[in-house]
Amino acid sequence: MSAEERFLLKEIENSRKKMLILAKEKPLFSMEVVEISQYLDYLLNQYDTIKSEMINVS
């Protein structure tokens, strides 16, 4: 596993936890929850791109 993958997985987990905490404290449509959700989507897309590239190289 590359350093980039490890970083993304750690960041995904941290963002997921932060989103869950925020979602308990604030409405789901609040700016904070929406922003962390969008950031999490971005991270997941980045991770998926890396994994897809690895499969295509193999």
N, C-alpha and C positions, 0 to 999 in steps of 0.2 A: 504494500500500500504506500502510495507516494505521500510526501509531506502535504501536498495540496489537498489530497483526499482526507487525510487526518484532520487538517485544519477545518475543512468544510463540514465533516461529520461532527466535530466539536462545536462549531458555530451553529449548526443545525440543531443540535441538542440544546444548547444554551438558549437559542432563540425560541425553540418550542416551549421550554420551561417558562421563559419570560412571558410568552404569549398566553399560556395557561393561567399564570398568576394575574396578568392584566385583565384577562377575560372574566375572572372572578370578581375583580374590583370595579370594572367599568363596563358600560354597555358594549356589545360586540361591534357596534358601528362607530365607536369613539375613534378619534384620530390615532391615538396610541396603539390600539388593537389593530386597526387597519394597517398602519405602517409596519408593525412587526410581522403581521401576516404577509404583507407584500415582500418584506425582506426575506422571510422564510421561504416563500415561493421562489424568489430569486436564487437563494442558496440551493434549494432542491433542484432547480433547473440546471445550475452550474454543475452540481454533482452528477446529475443524469447525463449531461454532455460529456463529462470526463469518462464516465463508465461506458458510454456509447462509443467514444473514440477508442477506448481500450479494446472493445470487442471488435471494432472494425479493423484495427491494426493486427489482431491475432489471426 
